[in-house]
Amino acid sequence: MNRESAKNQPFWAALLVFALALLARLPFLDRAALWGDEILFVQYMADVSRSPWQTFLGYWQHCIDFGQLPLGGVVLNVWMHAVGRFVPDVAHHVLALRIPGALAGAFAVVGIYGLGRRLMRPEINRAATAMAAVFFFPVYYSREVYCYPYVLLCAAFACLFFHKSLFDGNRSRATAAALFLWSAALGLAHFGCSVALAAMGGAAGILWIGHARAGRAAPARRAAETAVACALAGLAAAPYWARILLGDSPHVAMESPYTLFRILNDMVAKLFLGDRWVPAALAWGLFGTGLVALARRRDDPIPGRVAVGVVVATALALAFLAQKSQYTSVRYFAMLAPLVYLVFAQGLWSAAHAAARACRRERAARGLFRAGVPAAVAIHAGLFLPRLYRLPEPGAPYATTARWRHDHLPPGA
């Protein structure tokens, strides 16, 4: 392979990843009618009759009423203004409304691929990328007209530039700028993302102290700049946090009836093969194995330990906060999905090697891994996604109810 083709290889690989991820997100994109939160998102939070600036300002009240932050609504508002020139009544055109989320979700997989190239060996990275491209959770939430496609996108690239800022000795000022911008966007995508930013900044701060005490000036400077970038980016959402905590918001007025483990299980199990007890036990086994393997990695262990620290700290903090809210759902852990799929892939790799050693057939490890990844992907592609594509309505039958009311009740009823 010549130098020019080797230089272009990551670009073509990323383009292929984007195409495959988009292919999983586009089928029958307009079949399902909008559901309750999507209707509120389109008609109220991203109201096309307002300008993007007015939409942004409206979130000062929306954060109280809906517990939402402005990034997703502003993006959709800009999109509707642009596409509305060509699509009549764009606010009721389901396909046009779902396209930006599908694009964002597919591009998020490219970010996960880029992060995995830096953190994992190529075979493990390919497995994690395939999971993020095809598994039900990232596909489902990429097809929503809501904030979560942008949470996935910003989380993937914020983590990518966080890793690059911390560990790349040849990084430029553009890396620090990209980290700040993606992290600020992440903070403005969802309240829970501030927790991930705090974990990232805290991890960088701990590295800063460790490097400074050991007299390692260059790594200490990188860690300090990374911690500052995360802290400054987190300030973007600070006024909204003050607003919702000090205001009379129903979103923090009740407590969840679920235990800490059940909330965490919702994340781990549903990001893999579902919450039935057998696949849930498998998910926990691979998740735990992956965390341990990353933390104990012999070659360059610090990046793996930082990733483990961010995942564990963010997951525990979010689960604790979910107990103090009236809601609990796997989607509130969406900002962790880029790292969690890398952990699952690492866990599957380590489990395959452990099984091969137990059978005294270590050469079979790669075969087990290469069988396990396609099997998991095939379950989603062959069983879960076809059912998703056939859904006429993703949640409560809002459209059906509206049609029945229109056909059977007098005006004004």
Salt bridges, closest charged atoms under 4 A:
ASP37 OD2 - ARG331 NH2 3.43
GLU38 OE2 - ARG98 NH1 2.63
ASP89 OD1 - HIS92 ND1 2.90
GLU123 OE1 - ARG366 NH1 2.47
GLU123 OE2 - ARG370 NE 2.52
ASP168 OD2 - ARG118 NH2 3.92
GLU225 OE1 - ARG171 NH2 2.38
GLU255 OE2 - LYS324 NZ 3.96
ASP266 OD1 - LYS270 NZ 2.84
ASP407 OD1 - HIS406 ND1 3.30
